[in-house]
Amino acid sequence: MLISDAVNNDLEEACISTVLLGVLMTCAQTVMKRVVGDNATLPCHHHFWVGDHPTLDIEWLLLKPTNRQRVVITYFSGRVFDPNEGQRGRVAFAGEYLKGDASLLISDLSLTDSGEYSCKVKTGPRYHWSTISLTVLGK
């Protein structure tokens, strides 16, 4: 078995849907490479279950190699929050996040956008996590 196979098997085992105390949790992992100046759409999808409370919270986080975590954008209590004052407008929800597409659009990529992005969605009592490893390459 190759090391990459072992890593993939560990990811698959870690990302299998589990039911714990009546709460459904799922996760997915994606690797993506883009070039400086391009746009990137990082995928994240969710759905409401029958009987769910119509609550929705979405949080995109960026984990840098230095282990610093930064909030990229959130949707909470009916409002979108973009905490990135100096780069306002570079990040946005790419789709209809209220209808299941919580994908993240990052415009005009720079090398500093590289890192591991995490999409965390809470719909009613259920959670969904997506992790996207984004590498931005120089031209």
C-alpha positions in Angstrom: 0.0 0.0 0.0 1.3 3.5 -0.9 1.4 6.3 1.7 -1.1 8.3 -0.4 -3.5 5.3 -0.3 -3.2 5.1 3.4 -3.9 8.8 3.7 -6.9 8.5 1.4 -8.2 5.6 3.4 -7.8 7.6 6.6 -9.7 10.5 5.1 -12.5 8.2 3.9 -12.8 6.6 7.3 -12.8 10.1 9.0 -15.4 11.4 6.6 -18.0 8.7 6.7 -21.4 10.0 7.8 -22.0 9.2 11.4 -25.0 9.5 13.7 -24.1 10.6 17.2 -26.7 11.5 19.7 -29.3 11.9 16.9 -27.1 14.5 15.1 -26.1 13.7 11.6 -22.5 14.8 10.7 -20.9 14.5 7.3 -17.7 15.8 5.8 -15.9 15.9 2.5 -12.4 16.8 1.4 -11.2 18.4 -2.0 -7.8 19.5 -3.3 -7.8 22.4 -5.7 -5.0 24.3 -7.6 -5.4 27.7 -9.3 -3.2 30.4 -10.7 -2.6 33.9 -9.3 -5.2 36.3 -10.7 -7.8 33.6 -11.4 -11.1 33.1 -9.5 -11.8 30.0 -7.5 -15.1 28.5 -6.4 -14.7 26.3 -3.4 -17.5 23.8 -3.2 -19.8 23.4 -0.2 -23.4 22.0 -0.5 -26.1 21.3 2.1 -29.7 20.4 2.2 -32.5 20.7 4.7 -34.0 17.5 6.1 -37.8 17.0 6.5 -38.7 18.2 10.0 -35.7 20.4 10.4 -36.0 23.8 12.0 -35.5 26.4 9.3 -32.3 27.6 10.9 -29.1 27.9 8.9 -25.6 28.9 9.9 -22.7 28.8 7.5 -19.0 29.6 8.4 -16.0 29.5 6.0 -12.6 29.4 7.8 -9.1 29.5 6.5 -6.4 27.6 8.2 -2.9 28.8 7.2 0.2 26.6 7.4 1.2 28.6 10.5 -1.9 27.1 12.2 -3.6 30.5 12.3 -7.3 30.3 11.7 -9.3 33.2 10.1 -13.0 33.6 9.4 -13.5 34.2 5.7 -17.3 34.8 5.6 -20.3 33.7 7.6 -24.1 33.6 7.4 -25.8 33.8 10.7 -29.2 35.0 11.9 -30.3 36.0 8.4 -27.2 38.1 7.6 -24.0 37.7 5.7 -20.8 38.9 7.5 -17.6 39.6 5.7 -14.9 40.4 8.3 -12.2 41.1 5.7 -12.1 44.9 5.8 -9.1 45.5 3.5 -10.3 43.1 0.8 -14.1 43.6 0.8 -15.7 42.2 -2.3 -13.0 39.5 -3.0 -15.0 36.8 -1.3 -18.7 36.0 -1.5 -21.1 33.1 -1.6 -20.9 31.8 -5.1 -24.4 30.3 -5.3 -27.8 30.3 -3.6 -26.6 29.6 -0.1 -30.2 29.6 1.3 -31.1 26.8 -1.1 -28.1 24.5 -0.6 -25.1 26.0 -2.4 -22.8 27.5 0.2 -19.8 27.4 -2.2 -17.2 30.2 -1.7 -16.1 32.5 -4.6 -12.6 34.0 -4.2 -11.9 36.6 -6.9 -8.4 37.7 -8.1 -6.4 35.0 -6.2 -3.1 35.9 -4.7 -0.4 33.6 -3.3 -1.6 34.4 0.3 -5.0 32.8 -0.5 -3.3 29.3 -0.3 -4.3 27.2 2.6 -7.0 24.8 3.9 -10.5 26.2 3.8 -13.3 24.7 5.9 -17.0 25.1 5.3 -19.1 24.4 8.3 -22.9 24.3 7.8 -25.5 23.8 10.5 -29.0 23.1 9.4 -31.3 22.5 12.3 -29.6 19.9 14.5 -27.3 18.6 11.7 -23.8 19.6 10.7 -21.9 19.3 7.5 -18.1 20.0 7.0 -16.3 20.4 3.8 -12.5 20.9 3.6 -10.8 22.3 0.5 -7.0 22.5 0.2 -6.3 25.4 -2.1 -2.9 26.0 -3.6 -2.4 29.2 -5.6 0.4 29.0 -8.1 2.5 31.8 -9.6 2.1 32.6 -13.3 
